Every structure is written in structure tokens, then in C-alpha cells.
Amino acid sequence: MKKALALLLASVCSVGLLAGCTQTESDQENTAPVISGVRDTASTVAGTQFDALEGVTASDAEDGDLTSSVTVESVPAMTFTDGVATPPSAGSYELIYSVIDSDGAEGNAYCTLTVSRAASAAEVLYSFDFSDVTPAESDKRGWTANISDGVDGTAALKEGAYVFDIAALNGQGDGSVTLSKVLGDLGAGDYRIVVWARATADTYVHLLAEDASTDDWKTVGGGYNLKVGTAVSELMTTFTLDDTTTNTVDVRIHMGKITPNPENPSDITPDAFSIYIEKIALYCTTGTETRVDLYEEDFSQSADSVTTQAGDGAAASVSLVDGVAQIAISSYHGEGVGGIWSLKADIALGGAAIDAGAKYGYFVELSAQNAQAGELLVENKGASSRANFASFSLNAGEKQTFTGVFTAEATIAANDAVLRLQIGNASEGVTSNTLTVDNVAFYRLDGDKRTDRVLQDRFLLFGSASSNETNSESPYEVFNGSDDNPDQAGIGTMFTQNGSLIYRIEEAGEADWHNKLVIGYTANPLVLQGSAYYTFRIRMKASAPITFNFYVHDLKAFDWDTGLIVRQEAVSVGTEETTIEYTTTTPTMGTSDYEMLFQFGSQALAALGEVVIEISEITVLQSVLI
């Protein structure tokens, strides 16, 4: 609209010149007046008065103050009296401000006015109470803690973990403090146990799989002398079951004093410590498979298979340099626009076709002049079909081989599949970059080999599988990348403490979805009725300054974009408590289930280490259309 008005004014001036208008020396020296105080955007409610001139002034180098001469018009048209109008209906109005000086020079300014439908006064729909809750027996997920009489200690669910507070081991051995769970009906296969744990002081544990079908002590596998440090880490061991062995296994974590310990020969195991067991998972791999190569490229002759797509101010080109495909990024997206998708590098996978449900793998060697993180996708060229999603991260000067094995989520025709790098977000302080691509392979894995997650137990008092799973007063959920795959970045836990909701991120992933806090989810949504406006108010702080993306999304929407009613990216919070608030300007269409989504993962966050986010208030206000 503004460009059209500018063109119209230019046309009028052109007509005047063609009609023979001449300019005197005085005209040429005259300065056009300037209008100040006009906002780019404003909002109001239909049927209420809007003062378009509030805070607006005008001045002219020759005439001085021209504020009283400013006029306002709008498209669509409204009637203004002394700059005040009453918008008759909801919609978007373009306001055109004008002022003319004594020599006929004109100054203009523009504002987009969003007019909402009239609605009732805002009333509280949700206001969450973050008081501490008492764990239920079911929140232990069937795990049994045991502390022998000779040990001074306790075991309890708190801070989103199963916590063992040991005041004194008193020399007791590794079997004196245990956490165990019996798993039955296990089939034949190769198993992997993964435990996420941390301690207040370096200590050691055994992670064991014991035959629970006999009274005799008989292990079927185990990891011994595993160190637990002050930062959360993965403890892992494997075991194999076949048709001749037990199908009932007692998974055990032994936390007492381990003697002798070849990993700790000086015996520095503390007598007093706390261990936080945050999450335990069990995976089973069965079957066999054969690799069928579909595409390979070493870039010895050409880089034609690599192309770039750029928008929002980003720019890049591809060339063959010393046997590698070199992606020269001359600019990233502009300030406040675009995102990771603004710059893409596609590696065409030749004639490789992808069938939904089939298993595939790839590897690609990447390096970067400056630090670069992004998404690593398998898609079609038009980005309408995605077979797999992953992420990557490179430090400055680092070269890595990225691999992936996945079951395709979509079918992609031959000659249409690409390995896509979405690299539109620059690292802090980086304005240009050079990435190299080398030695790409894509293959299919035929056979019946598969890995299934048999168990995932998180010791959270909220969210899926907790005693509060369907408690509408506590619809809190958290997701970390390691919840999907133990080899994927993203570790954290959630709990309430001192009247606040705490999300402790112990390892941040570099993709925003690697660390998510959710208020309302499929099993326990926020229900918002139609024909209403909503305000979302959050009071929060963090242990270090961070940014995150905030969304409110319709869980029943056809796709992501159409389901968004709030989309705020790069929201900043610091160590001082602050309130953020967002109000919808378009009324909801109908009653539906919603989620309030905080996505924290980023390269900057990953560099910080542990970050604690504290939310003291979440309030949802509703204004019903009149």
C-alpha cells in the first residue's frame, strides 16, 4: 500500500513537470516538512475512538511548527475529526499522514492500523499454581530403591529425578545402595541399557543386568566401575538374550563403595554424596540387514550436484575447489527476518528413490571456516515431502563425518531426493562463511534389522506417564532430544520448587526442538474456545541471559503454520525476573486443543552449559467476541 501511494505521488509530480511547471531558485531550496511520532503499526477495537494524532508532531525548516496542519486519511476510508476516527469494523487500515508547508512541499508518514472486533473484558481462563506436589507411588515407574542398614542415607523422588542422598556409606560395598526394576517378557535380541545420571561428587557405579528367573546371582551382562560426575552423563551397558536364556531381567544400579576398582585405584569414592538418576532407557536390536548402495559422490570432477537456495537477504554460491564442493556464504538473512530455512544447500542424490517405511542411511563429510549449525534433512527438491530430519553442528575449522540411519517417513521419486543442509542462521558475530562438502554416500538397508525402545522411564511428576498426566491443573511436559535417541543432543528435567516451574537444561541441543517446555499437550491440552481473543502472560527468568522461540499452536491444525495463533521468535530473558505478554489479534475460529510451546535449543545455549529456567507465572486471559 505504501509503495503504491509513493508511486501515485511520483506520477502526479511527473504530470506536473510535463505540463510545463518550472521551479524557481527558492523552490529548489525549500525543505519538505517532517512528520514525527507516527508508529509503523497500531491497534484498536472496532467501534471505539482512535486518536491517530496522539503524539504526532510536524516541523518545517522554513515554517517551523506545523503540527496543527497535519491531516490523516485512511484506506479503506474512515471519517477523521481532528485526527480522531471510530473504525466501523475489524480489519487492516492504512493511515496516510500529510502536511504541506507554505511553499507547497509535502511531508508524509504511514501507519498500519489493525482493528479487532469488540470483545468482552479479559478474564482469567488459566492460572497455574506451581506449588510443590507429592509424588505418587506410580511416579517411581516400578523402580525399587534399597539402602542397607549400615548406610546413612535416603532415596526419594525430587527435582525431576530419583535422588539418593548418602550422608555416610560407612564403608558399605556397592550392593548396599541400589535401584532396580524387573523386566519380564523380553524377547531374544541385543539390548542396550542407558542411564542418565549425575552426582554432587565424583563416584562410581555398576550397571547390571541380572537373571531374575533364578534365586542364584547370575548376570547376563553389565558395565562395571562407571564414573558418575557432577555433569549429567550417559551410563551404558549391553547384554544379549537368545532363545535359550531368560526372558526376565533385573536391571540394577549399584551405588555403594566399589573395592577394588581399577578405574579408581586410589579409592577416592566419597563417603557422602548425592546421585540423581534422571532417566533410564532400554533398547532392543533384532534381525539382520544388508546395505545396498544407491548414490556416491567424491567431488573429484564436479560440484554440479550441490546447489543453493537463498532468500530474506541471504546469498551463497557453490564451486569445485581442490576436490570438494565449496559453499561460499556471502550473507545471511537480514535482521528480524528469515530463519534457518533462509539459506539451503542441496546435495542431489541422483537416481536414488525413497520408499516410505523402508530403511536408509547416509554419510557426508562437512567442514566450516566459521562455526555453523543447522538442520540435515532428506527431502524432495520442492520441500513438500520429508523422509528424515536431523541436525548438525561444526566448530570453526572443524571437519566431521555426519551419519544417519532412518526409516523414511515419506516417498520421494527418483531424481527428486536431496540431502538438504538448512544453514540460514549464522553463529554469533559471523556475517559470512565457507562450508565444504565431500564424500557423500546414500544407501538402503534391506532386511529385518530394527532397534526398538523397550523402556523409557523419566522420574518426572508431570507429563506423559506421570501421576499428573491428565491433571488439567498441571499440564506441563518437557521434551529433550535424548528422549528420542540417546545419541542425540538435549538433556534436561522439570519440576516445581518454591512456587515456580523449573526447567533445568543440563545439555542443550543446537536445534530449537532439542529442548522444549510445553504447557498443554495431546493428552492434557489447553482448551481454548472459538470467537475469542487470548492473552498469554509469562513471568520468568534464567540463570544466564538466553533467547528462545515461543508459540501457541492448535494441536488439531492441518499443519504447523495454519495452527499458530502466537509466533514469537528470539524472545530474550535474563537473570532478573521479567514479564512477557502476547495478545492475539485474530479471533480463534472454533474451540480446539492448544499447546503453549517454549523452544530453547540453540548453538548459543549449547555453549553455556547448564542453564536453569524459572517460571513463576503463566496466565491465560480470554476476551469473548461481542
C-alpha positions as CSV (number, residue, x, y, z in Angstrom):
1,M,0.0,0.0,0.0
2,K,2.8,2.4,1.0
3,K,4.7,1.7,-2.3
4,A,1.5,2.3,-4.3
5,L,0.9,5.7,-2.6
6,A,4.5,6.7,-3.3
7,L,4.2,5.7,-6.9
8,L,1.0,7.7,-7.2
9,L,2.7,10.8,-5.7
10,A,5.6,10.3,-8.2
11,S,3.1,10.1,-11.1
12,V,1.4,13.4,-10.0
13,C,4.8,15.1,-9.9
14,S,5.7,13.7,-13.3
15,V,2.4,15.1,-14.8
16,G,3.1,18.5,-13.3
17,L,6.5,18.6,-14.9
18,L,5.2,17.6,-18.3
19,A,2.6,20.3,-18.0
20,G,5.4,22.8,-18.0
21,C,5.8,23.5,-14.3
22,T,9.0,25.4,-13.6
23,Q,11.0,25.7,-10.3
24,T,12.4,28.9,-9.0
25,E,15.6,29.0,-7.1
26,S,13.5,29.5,-3.9
27,D,11.5,26.3,-4.7
28,Q,14.6,24.3,-5.2
29,E,16.0,25.4,-1.8
30,N,12.7,24.7,0.1
31,T,12.9,21.7,2.5
32,A,9.9,19.4,2.8
33,P,8.3,19.3,6.3
34,V,8.9,16.3,8.5
35,I,6.2,14.4,10.5
36,S,7.4,12.7,13.7
37,G,5.8,10.3,16.2
38,V,3.9,8.1,13.7
39,R,4.1,4.5,14.7
40,D,4.6,1.9,11.9
41,T,1.8,-0.2,13.4
42,A,-1.1,0.5,15.9
43,S,-4.1,-1.4,17.0
44,T,-7.6,-0.7,18.4
45,V,-11.0,-2.2,18.7
46,A,-13.9,-1.7,16.2
47,G,-16.5,0.8,17.5
48,T,-14.1,2.7,19.7
49,Q,-12.4,6.0,19.1
50,F,-8.8,6.0,17.8
51,D,-6.8,9.2,18.1
52,A,-4.4,9.0,15.1
53,L,-2.7,12.3,16.0
54,E,-1.8,11.4,19.6
55,G,2.0,12.1,20.0
56,V,2.3,13.2,16.3
57,T,4.2,16.4,15.5
58,A,5.3,18.2,12.3
59,S,8.0,20.7,11.7
60,D,9.5,22.6,8.8
61,A,12.8,24.2,8.3
62,E,11.3,27.4,7.0
63,D,7.8,27.5,8.6
64,G,8.6,26.0,12.0
65,D,5.9,24.0,13.9
66,L,3.2,22.6,11.5
67,T,1.7,20.1,13.9
68,S,-1.8,21.8,13.7
69,S,-1.7,21.3,9.9
70,V,-1.3,17.6,9.9
71,T,-4.1,15.7,8.3
72,V,-5.0,12.0,8.3
73,E,-6.7,9.8,5.7
74,S,-7.2,6.1,5.5
75,V,-7.7,3.2,3.1
76,P,-10.3,1.9,3.5
77,A,-11.8,5.3,4.2
78,M,-12.8,6.5,7.7
79,T,-14.1,9.9,8.8
80,F,-11.5,11.8,10.9
81,T,-12.4,14.8,13.0
82,D,-9.3,16.5,14.4
83,G,-7.4,13.2,13.8
84,V,-10.0,11.0,15.7
85,A,-11.9,8.3,14.0
86,T,-14.1,5.4,15.0
87,P,-13.3,2.3,12.9
88,P,-16.7,0.7,12.0
89,S,-15.4,-2.8,11.5
90,A,-12.4,-5.1,12.1
91,G,-9.7,-5.2,9.5
92,S,-6.4,-3.6,8.4
93,Y,-6.4,0.1,7.6
94,E,-3.5,2.1,6.0
95,L,-3.2,5.6,7.6
96,I,-1.7,8.3,5.4
97,Y,-0.4,11.4,7.3
98,S,0.2,14.6,5.3
99,V,1.4,18.1,5.9
100,I,2.1,20.9,3.4
101,D,4.4,23.9,4.0
102,S,3.8,27.4,2.7
103,D,5.8,26.7,-0.4
104,G,3.7,23.6,-1.3
105,A,6.3,21.0,-0.2
106,E,4.6,18.0,1.3
107,G,5.7,15.6,4.0
108,N,4.1,12.2,4.6
109,A,4.1,9.3,7.1
110,Y,2.3,6.0,7.2
111,C,0.9,3.6,9.8
112,T,-0.9,0.2,9.5
113,L,-3.8,0.2,11.9
114,T,-5.1,-3.3,12.9
115,V,-8.7,-3.1,14.1
116,S,-10.0,-6.0,16.1
117,R,-13.6,-7.0,16.7
118,A,-15.1,-5.8,20.0
119,A,-14.8,-8.3,22.8
120,S,-15.7,-8.6,26.5
121,A,-13.2,-7.6,29.2
122,A,-10.4,-10.1,29.6
123,E,-11.0,-12.7,32.2
124,V,-8.6,-15.3,33.6
125,L,-9.1,-18.7,31.9
126,Y,-6.0,-20.5,33.2
127,S,-3.7,-19.5,36.1
128,F,-1.3,-22.3,37.1
129,D,-0.2,-23.0,40.7
130,F,3.4,-24.1,40.8
131,S,3.2,-25.4,44.4
132,D,5.3,-28.4,45.2
133,V,3.4,-31.7,44.7
134,T,3.7,-35.0,46.5
135,P,4.9,-37.9,44.3
136,A,2.7,-40.9,43.8
137,E,4.0,-44.4,44.0
138,S,3.4,-44.7,40.3
139,D,5.9,-41.9,39.6
140,K,8.6,-44.3,40.6
141,R,7.8,-46.2,37.4
142,G,8.2,-49.6,39.1
143,W,11.8,-49.0,40.3
144,T,12.7,-50.0,43.8
145,A,15.3,-48.2,45.9
146,N,17.2,-50.1,48.6
147,I,19.6,-48.7,51.2
148,S,21.1,-51.2,53.7
149,D,21.0,-50.7,57.4
150,G,24.7,-49.9,57.5
151,V,24.3,-46.8,55.3
152,D,23.1,-43.4,56.5
153,G,21.0,-42.2,53.5
154,T,17.6,-41.7,51.9
155,A,16.1,-42.2,48.5
156,A,13.2,-40.1,47.1
157,L,11.7,-38.5,44.0
158,K,12.6,-34.8,43.8
159,E,13.9,-32.2,41.4
160,G,12.7,-34.4,38.5
161,A,14.9,-37.3,39.4
162,Y,15.2,-40.4,41.7
163,V,17.7,-38.9,44.2
164,F,19.9,-40.9,46.6
165,D,21.2,-38.6,49.4
166,I,24.0,-40.5,51.1
167,A,25.2,-38.9,54.3
168,A,27.7,-41.7,55.1
169,L,28.4,-45.0,53.4
170,N,30.3,-46.2,56.5
171,G,32.4,-48.5,54.3
172,Q,29.5,-50.4,52.9
173,G,30.0,-52.1,49.5
174,D,28.4,-51.5,46.1
175,G,25.3,-53.7,46.9
176,S,24.4,-51.5,49.8
177,V,22.7,-48.8,47.8
178,T,20.7,-50.0,44.7
179,L,18.0,-49.0,42.3
180,S,16.4,-51.9,40.5
181,K,13.5,-53.0,38.3
182,V,12.5,-56.4,37.0
183,L,11.6,-56.5,33.3
184,G,9.7,-59.5,32.0
185,D,8.7,-61.0,28.7
186,L,11.8,-59.8,27.0
187,G,12.4,-61.5,23.6
188,A,15.7,-62.5,22.0
189,G,17.9,-59.7,20.9
190,D,20.8,-57.4,21.6
191,Y,20.0,-55.0,24.4
192,R,21.4,-51.7,25.5
193,I,20.7,-50.0,28.8
194,V,21.3,-46.3,29.1
195,V,21.1,-44.3,32.4
196,W,21.3,-40.5,32.6
197,A,22.8,-39.6,36.0
198,R,24.9,-37.0,37.8
199,A,26.3,-36.7,41.3
200,T,27.4,-34.0,43.7
201,A,30.9,-35.5,43.8
202,D,32.7,-38.0,41.5
203,T,31.7,-41.5,42.3
204,Y,31.3,-44.9,40.6
205,V,28.5,-47.4,40.0
206,H,27.9,-50.8,38.5
207,L,25.1,-51.1,35.9
208,L,24.0,-54.7,35.8
209,A,21.5,-57.0,34.1
210,E,20.8,-60.0,36.3
211,D,18.8,-63.2,35.5
212,A,15.6,-62.7,37.6
213,S,14.3,-66.1,36.8
214,T,16.6,-67.8,39.4
215,D,17.3,-67.2,43.0
216,D,21.0,-67.6,42.3
217,W,23.0,-64.5,41.4
218,K,23.6,-64.7,37.7
219,T,24.3,-61.7,35.5
220,V,23.6,-61.7,31.7
221,G,25.6,-58.5,31.2
222,G,26.9,-55.4,32.9
223,G,29.0,-52.3,32.9
224,Y,31.4,-52.0,35.8
225,N,33.2,-49.1,37.5
226,L,31.2,-46.5,35.6
227,K,32.1,-43.0,36.7
228,V,29.3,-40.6,37.6
229,G,30.5,-37.0,37.5
230,T,28.9,-33.7,38.5
231,A,27.6,-33.1,35.0
232,V,24.8,-35.4,33.8
233,S,26.2,-38.1,31.6
234,E,25.1,-41.4,30.0
235,L,26.0,-44.7,31.7
236,M,25.6,-47.6,29.3
237,T,26.0,-51.4,29.1
238,T,24.8,-54.1,26.8
239,F,23.6,-57.7,27.1
240,T,22.2,-60.3,24.7
241,L,19.3,-62.7,25.2
242,D,18.6,-65.7,22.9
243,D,16.0,-68.4,22.9
244,T,18.0,-70.4,25.5
245,T,18.3,-67.7,28.1
246,T,16.0,-66.0,30.5
247,N,13.3,-63.5,29.3
248,T,13.1,-61.9,32.8
249,V,15.9,-59.5,33.7
250,D,16.5,-57.4,36.8
251,V,18.1,-54.1,35.7
252,R,20.2,-52.9,38.7
253,I,22.3,-49.8,39.5
254,H,24.7,-50.4,42.4
255,M,25.9,-47.2,44.0
256,G,27.9,-48.2,47.2
257,K,31.6,-48.3,47.7
258,I,33.4,-50.3,45.0
259,T,36.5,-52.1,46.1
260,P,38.7,-52.9,44.3
261,N,38.1,-50.5,41.5
262,P,40.7,-50.4,38.7
263,E,39.2,-47.2,37.5
264,N,39.7,-45.7,40.9
265,P,42.8,-47.4,42.3
266,S,43.4,-44.6,44.9
267,D,39.9,-45.3,46.3
268,I,38.7,-41.7,46.2
269,T,35.0,-42.6,46.3
270,P,33.4,-40.1,48.7
271,D,31.7,-41.4,51.9
272,A,28.9,-38.7,51.4
273,F,27.3,-37.7,48.1
274,S,24.0,-37.5,46.3
275,I,23.3,-39.2,43.0
276,Y,20.5,-38.0,40.7
277,I,19.1,-40.7,38.4
278,E,17.1,-38.7,35.8
279,K,16.1,-41.2,33.1
280,I,16.6,-44.8,32.2
281,A,16.0,-46.4,28.8
282,L,16.3,-49.9,27.3
283,Y,16.7,-50.6,23.6
284,C,16.5,-53.9,21.8
285,T,18.0,-54.7,18.3
286,T,16.8,-57.7,16.4
287,G,17.2,-59.1,12.9
288,T,19.8,-58.7,10.1
289,E,20.3,-56.3,7.2
290,T,22.2,-55.8,4.0
291,R,23.5,-52.5,2.7
292,V,22.6,-51.6,-0.9
293,D,24.5,-48.5,-2.2
294,L,22.3,-46.0,-4.1
295,Y,24.5,-42.9,-4.6
296,E,28.1,-41.9,-4.1
297,E,30.0,-38.7,-4.9
298,D,33.6,-37.7,-4.1
299,F,33.6,-34.4,-6.0
300,S,36.8,-35.2,-7.8
301,Q,35.4,-34.0,-11.1
302,S,32.3,-31.8,-10.5
303,A,30.3,-30.0,-7.8
304,D,27.2,-29.8,-10.0
305,S,25.2,-32.0,-7.6
306,V,25.3,-29.2,-5.0
307,T,23.1,-26.2,-5.4
308,T,21.9,-23.4,-3.1
309,Q,18.6,-21.7,-2.4
310,A,18.7,-18.3,-0.6
311,G,16.1,-15.7,0.5
312,D,15.5,-13.0,3.1
313,G,18.8,-11.3,2.3
314,A,20.9,-14.4,2.3
315,A,23.3,-15.2,-0.6
316,A,25.6,-18.1,-1.4
317,S,27.3,-19.9,-4.3
318,V,28.9,-23.3,-5.0
319,S,32.2,-24.1,-6.7
320,L,34.6,-27.0,-7.1
321,V,37.8,-26.3,-5.1
322,D,40.5,-29.0,-4.7
323,G,38.2,-31.9,-5.0
324,V,35.5,-30.6,-2.6
325,A,32.2,-28.8,-3.1
326,Q,32.7,-25.3,-1.6
327,I,29.7,-23.3,-0.4
328,A,30.6,-19.7,-0.1
329,I,28.1,-17.8,2.0
330,S,28.4,-14.1,1.4
331,S,25.5,-13.1,3.6
332,Y,22.9,-14.5,6.0
333,H,19.3,-13.4,6.3
334,G,18.5,-9.8,7.4
335,E,17.9,-8.7,10.9
336,G,14.4,-9.7,12.2
337,V,13.5,-11.7,9.1
338,G,14.0,-15.3,8.0
339,G,15.4,-18.2,9.8
340,I,17.3,-21.4,9.4
341,W,15.4,-22.1,6.1
342,S,16.6,-18.8,4.5
343,L,19.7,-20.5,3.2
344,K,19.8,-24.1,1.9
345,A,22.4,-26.2,0.3
346,D,21.0,-29.3,-1.6
347,I,23.1,-32.3,-2.4
348,A,21.1,-34.1,-5.2
349,L,21.0,-37.9,-4.6
350,G,21.0,-38.8,-8.3
351,G,18.5,-41.5,-9.2
352,A,18.0,-42.7,-5.6
353,A,14.3,-43.3,-4.9
354,I,13.0,-43.4,-1.4
355,D,10.0,-45.5,-0.2
356,A,8.1,-44.6,2.9
357,G,8.7,-47.3,5.6
358,A,12.0,-48.5,4.1
359,K,15.3,-48.1,6.0
360,Y,18.1,-45.8,4.6
361,G,21.4,-44.5,5.6
362,Y,23.9,-41.7,4.6
363,F,27.1,-40.1,5.4
364,V,28.6,-36.8,4.4
365,E,31.9,-35.0,5.3
366,L,31.4,-31.4,6.2
367,S,33.7,-28.6,7.4
368,A,33.3,-24.9,8.1
369,Q,35.6,-21.9,8.1
370,N,33.4,-20.4,10.9
371,A,31.2,-22.1,13.4
372,Q,28.0,-23.3,11.7
373,A,24.9,-25.3,12.9
374,G,21.9,-26.3,11.0
375,E,19.4,-29.0,10.0
376,L,20.3,-32.0,7.9
377,L,17.3,-33.3,6.1
378,V,16.3,-35.9,3.5
379,E,13.6,-34.2,1.4
380,N,12.4,-33.8,-2.1
381,K,13.6,-30.8,-4.1
382,G,10.4,-28.9,-3.5
383,A,10.5,-29.4,0.2
384,S,7.0,-30.8,0.2
385,S,8.0,-34.4,1.3
386,R,10.4,-35.0,4.1
387,A,11.8,-38.5,4.7
388,N,14.0,-37.7,7.6
389,F,15.1,-34.9,10.0
390,A,18.4,-34.5,11.8
391,S,20.8,-31.7,12.8
392,F,24.5,-30.9,12.6
393,S,27.0,-28.6,14.3
394,L,30.5,-27.6,13.3
395,N,33.1,-25.6,15.2
396,A,35.3,-23.1,13.3
397,G,37.9,-25.1,11.2
398,E,36.4,-28.4,12.2
399,K,35.8,-31.3,9.8
400,Q,33.3,-34.0,10.7
401,T,31.6,-37.0,9.1
402,F,27.9,-37.0,9.7
403,T,26.0,-40.2,9.5
404,G,22.3,-41.1,9.8
405,V,20.2,-44.2,9.7
406,F,16.4,-43.7,9.4
407,T,13.1,-45.2,8.4
408,A,11.7,-43.0,5.7
409,E,8.6,-41.0,6.6
410,A,7.7,-40.2,3.0
411,T,8.1,-41.5,-0.5
412,I,10.3,-39.5,-2.9
413,A,10.7,-40.2,-6.6
414,A,14.0,-41.0,-8.3
415,N,15.9,-37.8,-9.3
416,D,13.9,-35.8,-6.8
417,A,15.7,-36.7,-3.5
418,V,18.2,-34.3,-1.9
419,L,20.3,-34.3,1.3
420,R,19.5,-30.7,2.4
421,L,21.5,-28.5,4.7
422,Q,19.5,-25.7,6.2
423,I,22.1,-23.2,7.2
424,G,20.4,-19.9,7.3
425,N,21.2,-19.0,10.9
426,A,24.7,-17.6,11.5
427,S,26.8,-18.1,14.6
428,E,27.2,-15.1,16.8
429,G,29.4,-12.5,15.2
430,V,29.6,-14.3,11.9
431,T,28.4,-12.5,8.7
432,S,29.9,-14.8,6.0
433,N,31.2,-18.3,5.9
434,T,32.6,-21.1,3.7
435,L,31.4,-24.7,4.1
436,T,32.8,-27.7,2.2
437,V,31.1,-30.9,1.3
438,D,32.9,-34.1,0.4
439,N,32.4,-37.9,0.1
440,V,28.7,-38.3,0.2
441,A,27.0,-41.7,0.2
442,F,23.4,-42.7,0.4
443,Y,22.2,-46.3,0.7
444,R,19.3,-48.6,1.5
445,L,19.3,-51.1,4.3
446,D,17.4,-54.3,3.3
447,G,16.4,-56.9,5.9
448,D,14.5,-57.0,9.1
449,K,17.0,-55.5,11.5
450,R,15.4,-52.9,13.8
451,T,16.0,-51.2,17.1
452,D,13.0,-50.6,19.4
453,R,12.9,-48.7,22.6
454,V,11.5,-51.2,25.1
455,L,11.5,-48.8,28.1
456,Q,11.9,-45.2,28.9
457,D,11.3,-44.1,32.5
458,R,11.6,-40.5,33.4
459,F,11.2,-39.6,37.1
460,L,9.1,-36.5,36.4
461,L,5.9,-35.7,38.4
462,F,4.3,-34.1,35.4
463,G,3.9,-35.0,31.7
464,S,3.4,-38.3,30.0
465,A,3.2,-41.4,32.2
466,S,3.2,-39.4,35.4
467,S,0.5,-39.3,38.0
468,N,-0.4,-35.8,36.7
469,E,-0.6,-36.9,33.0
470,T,-4.2,-35.8,32.7
471,N,-4.4,-33.3,35.5
472,S,-5.7,-30.2,33.8
473,E,-4.3,-28.0,36.6
474,S,-0.8,-29.2,35.8
475,P,-0.5,-29.7,32.0
476,Y,3.3,-29.5,32.0
477,E,5.5,-31.5,29.7
478,V,9.2,-31.4,28.7
479,F,11.0,-32.9,25.7
480,N,14.7,-33.2,25.2
481,G,16.5,-34.6,22.1
482,S,17.9,-37.6,24.0
483,D,14.2,-38.7,24.7
484,D,14.1,-39.7,21.0
485,N,17.7,-41.1,20.7
486,P,20.4,-41.4,23.4
487,D,23.0,-40.3,20.8
488,Q,21.1,-37.1,20.2
489,A,21.8,-33.8,22.0
490,G,19.4,-32.5,24.6
491,I,19.2,-33.4,28.3
492,G,17.1,-31.7,30.9
493,T,14.5,-32.2,33.6
494,M,11.5,-30.4,35.0
495,F,10.0,-29.9,38.5
496,T,8.3,-27.3,40.7
497,Q,10.1,-25.6,43.5
498,N,9.3,-22.7,45.8
499,G,6.2,-21.7,43.8
500,S,7.9,-21.8,40.4
501,L,8.1,-24.2,37.5
502,I,11.7,-25.2,36.9
503,Y,13.2,-26.4,33.6
504,R,16.9,-27.3,34.2
505,I,18.7,-27.8,30.9
506,E,21.8,-29.8,31.6
507,E,22.8,-30.2,27.9
508,A,21.3,-28.0,25.2
509,G,20.9,-29.2,21.6
510,E,21.6,-26.8,18.8
511,A,18.3,-27.2,17.1
512,D,15.4,-25.4,18.9
513,W,13.3,-28.6,19.2
514,H,16.1,-30.3,21.2
515,N,15.0,-28.6,24.4
516,K,11.3,-27.9,24.7
517,L,9.0,-27.0,27.6
518,V,5.3,-27.4,26.8
519,I,2.2,-26.2,28.6
520,G,-0.7,-28.3,27.3
521,Y,-0.1,-31.4,25.2
522,T,-2.1,-34.1,23.4
523,A,-3.2,-36.0,26.5
524,N,-3.7,-32.8,28.6
525,P,-4.2,-29.8,26.3
526,L,-5.1,-26.2,26.9
527,V,-8.7,-25.9,25.7
528,L,-9.5,-22.5,24.0
529,Q,-12.9,-21.7,22.8
530,G,-13.7,-20.1,19.4
531,S,-14.7,-16.5,18.7
532,A,-12.3,-15.1,21.3
533,Y,-9.0,-13.3,21.8
534,Y,-6.4,-14.6,24.2
535,T,-3.5,-13.0,26.2
536,F,-0.6,-15.2,27.3
537,R,1.3,-13.8,30.2
538,I,4.5,-15.4,31.5
539,R,6.8,-14.2,34.3
540,M,10.2,-15.8,34.2
541,K,14.0,-15.6,34.5
542,A,17.0,-17.7,33.7
543,S,20.4,-18.4,35.3
544,A,22.1,-16.8,32.3
545,P,20.7,-14.5,29.5
546,I,19.1,-16.6,26.8
547,T,16.8,-16.4,23.9
548,F,14.0,-18.8,22.9
549,N,11.1,-19.2,20.5
550,F,7.6,-19.0,21.9
551,Y,4.5,-20.4,20.1
552,V,0.9,-21.1,20.8
553,H,-0.3,-23.8,18.5
554,D,-3.6,-25.6,17.7
555,L,-2.9,-29.3,18.2
556,K,-5.7,-30.3,15.8
557,A,-4.5,-28.0,12.9
558,F,-3.8,-29.4,9.5
559,D,-0.2,-28.1,9.5
560,W,2.1,-26.1,11.7
561,D,1.8,-22.7,10.2
562,T,-2.0,-22.7,10.0
563,G,-2.2,-23.8,13.6
564,L,-0.2,-20.9,15.1
565,I,-2.1,-18.2,16.9
566,V,1.1,-16.8,18.5
567,R,4.5,-16.9,17.0
568,Q,7.4,-15.0,18.7
569,E,11.0,-15.9,17.9
570,A,14.2,-14.8,19.6
571,V,12.5,-13.8,22.9
572,S,15.1,-12.7,25.4
573,V,15.1,-13.2,29.2
574,G,17.9,-12.6,31.6
575,T,18.7,-13.2,35.3
576,E,16.2,-10.6,36.5
577,E,12.6,-11.8,36.5
578,T,10.6,-10.2,33.7
579,T,7.1,-10.5,32.3
580,I,6.4,-11.2,28.7
581,E,2.9,-10.9,27.3
582,Y,1.3,-11.7,23.9
583,T,-2.3,-11.0,22.8
584,T,-3.8,-12.5,19.7
585,T,-5.3,-10.0,17.2
586,T,-7.3,-12.6,15.2
587,P,-10.1,-14.4,17.0
588,T,-10.0,-18.1,17.2
589,M,-12.2,-19.9,14.7
590,G,-13.6,-22.7,16.9
591,T,-13.0,-24.5,20.2
592,S,-9.8,-26.6,20.0
593,D,-6.9,-28.1,21.9
594,Y,-3.7,-25.9,22.1
595,E,-0.2,-26.1,23.3
596,M,2.0,-23.3,24.7
597,L,5.5,-24.1,23.5
598,F,8.9,-22.8,24.6
599,Q,11.7,-24.0,22.3
600,F,15.1,-23.3,23.9
601,G,17.7,-25.2,21.9
602,S,20.3,-23.2,20.1
603,Q,24.0,-23.1,19.4
604,A,24.4,-20.2,21.8
605,L,22.5,-22.1,24.6
606,A,24.6,-25.2,24.0
607,A,27.8,-23.1,24.6
608,L,26.5,-22.0,28.1
609,G,26.4,-25.5,29.7
610,E,23.8,-26.0,32.4
611,V,21.0,-23.3,32.4
612,V,18.1,-23.2,34.8
613,I,14.9,-21.5,33.7
614,E,12.4,-20.5,36.4
615,I,8.8,-19.6,35.6
616,S,6.8,-18.0,38.4
617,E,3.6,-17.2,36.5
618,I,1.7,-18.5,33.5
619,T,-1.7,-16.9,33.0
620,V,-4.1,-17.2,30.0
621,L,-6.7,-14.4,29.7
622,Q,-9.8,-14.7,27.4
623,S,-11.9,-12.0,25.8
624,V,-15.0,-13.3,24.0
625,L,-16.3,-11.5,20.9
626,I,-19.4,-9.4,21.5
